[in-house]
Amino acid sequence: MLRAITPPSLHAPFARYSHGIEVPAGARFVFCSGQLGIGIDAKIPQGSEAQAALIFRAIGAILAEAGMGLCDIVRINAYVTAREHMAGYMKARDAAVSDPPPASTLMIVSGFAREEFKVEVEVVAAK
């Protein structure tokens, strides 16, 4: 269904993502708002990997409500508050996404609404 687009004329992706993803005609889309690493109990894990894992579980729940799963993610926009949070985020992302890996952007930002948040992720899914 989804087709990764990584032209040989471009430098290979720096991590596990595709330069582009083709979605077939007639697919349904779900756009997820940015999710933060906070549990239903309002607890916020300390590390970026734990926050990102919680975020991808939340995204999975949102997609499940639409009859989709993490395998249907076609685009990720992720934000971390410092370079040292990139590796933890990427480890959680790589565990969550399937093949082909989605198109992805990772940005370093100055912060979020609450200081303890280190990662925020929004996605687009199609099925």
C-alpha positions in Angstrom: 0.0 0.0 0.0 2.6 2.6 1.1 5.6 3.1 -1.1 8.8 4.6 0.2 10.4 7.2 -2.1 14.2 7.4 -1.7 15.7 8.4 -5.0 19.2 7.1 -5.6 20.2 10.7 -6.7 19.8 11.8 -3.1 22.0 11.3 0.0 20.6 8.4 2.0 18.5 9.3 5.0 20.5 10.0 8.2 18.3 7.6 10.3 15.4 5.2 9.9 13.0 7.3 7.8 12.1 7.7 4.1 12.6 10.8 2.1 9.0 10.4 0.9 6.0 8.1 1.2 3.5 7.6 -1.6 -0.1 7.1 -0.4 -2.4 5.4 -2.9 -5.6 7.1 -4.1 -8.6 6.6 -2.0 -6.8 6.2 1.3 -8.2 7.7 4.5 -6.1 10.0 6.6 -5.8 10.7 10.3 -3.9 13.7 11.6 -2.8 13.4 15.2 -2.1 16.5 17.3 1.2 16.7 19.0 1.4 14.2 21.9 3.5 14.6 25.0 4.9 12.0 27.3 2.3 12.1 30.1 0.3 9.1 31.3 -3.4 9.0 32.1 -2.3 9.2 35.7 -0.5 12.5 34.9 2.9 11.0 35.5 5.7 12.2 33.2 8.7 9.9 32.8 12.2 11.5 33.3 14.0 10.4 30.1 13.3 11.2 26.4 13.1 7.5 25.5 10.5 6.8 28.1 8.5 9.9 27.1 8.7 9.0 23.4 7.6 5.4 24.1 4.6 6.7 26.0 3.9 9.1 23.2 3.9 6.3 20.6 1.5 4.3 22.8 -0.8 7.3 22.8 -0.5 7.7 19.1 -1.3 4.0 18.7 -4.4 4.4 20.8 -5.6 7.4 18.7 -5.0 5.4 15.5 -6.7 2.4 16.9 -9.9 4.5 17.4 -9.8 5.1 13.6 -9.2 1.4 12.7 -5.5 2.1 12.0 -2.2 1.2 13.7 1.4 2.5 13.9 2.1 0.7 10.7 -0.1 3.3 8.9 2.0 6.3 9.9 3.2 8.1 6.8 4.6 11.3 8.3 6.2 12.2 11.7 7.0 15.6 13.0 9.0 15.3 16.2 10.4 17.9 18.5 13.0 17.5 21.3 14.4 20.2 23.6 18.1 19.3 23.2 20.4 17.2 21.1 20.9 14.8 24.0 17.3 13.8 23.7 17.5 12.8 20.1 18.9 9.2 20.6 16.2 8.3 23.1 13.5 9.6 20.9 14.9 7.8 17.8 15.2 4.5 19.7 11.5 4.7 20.7 10.5 5.8 17.2 12.4 3.0 15.5 10.7 0.4 17.8 7.3 1.8 17.0 7.3 2.3 13.3 7.3 -0.4 10.6 8.5 -0.7 7.0 8.6 1.3 5.0 9.6 3.8 7.6 7.6 7.1 7.4 8.8 10.4 6.2 10.1 12.2 9.2 11.4 15.6 10.5 13.1 16.1 13.9 13.6 19.6 15.3 15.3 20.9 18.4 13.1 23.5 20.1 13.5 25.7 23.1 10.8 24.0 25.2 7.2 23.0 25.7 4.3 24.2 27.9 5.8 22.4 30.9 9.6 22.2 31.6 9.6 18.4 32.3 8.6 17.6 28.7 11.5 16.7 26.5 9.7 15.3 23.4 6.6 16.0 21.4 5.4 14.0 18.3 2.7 14.6 15.8 1.9 12.2 13.0 -0.2 11.7 9.8 -1.5 8.2 9.1 -3.1 6.8 6.0 -4.9 3.6 5.2 
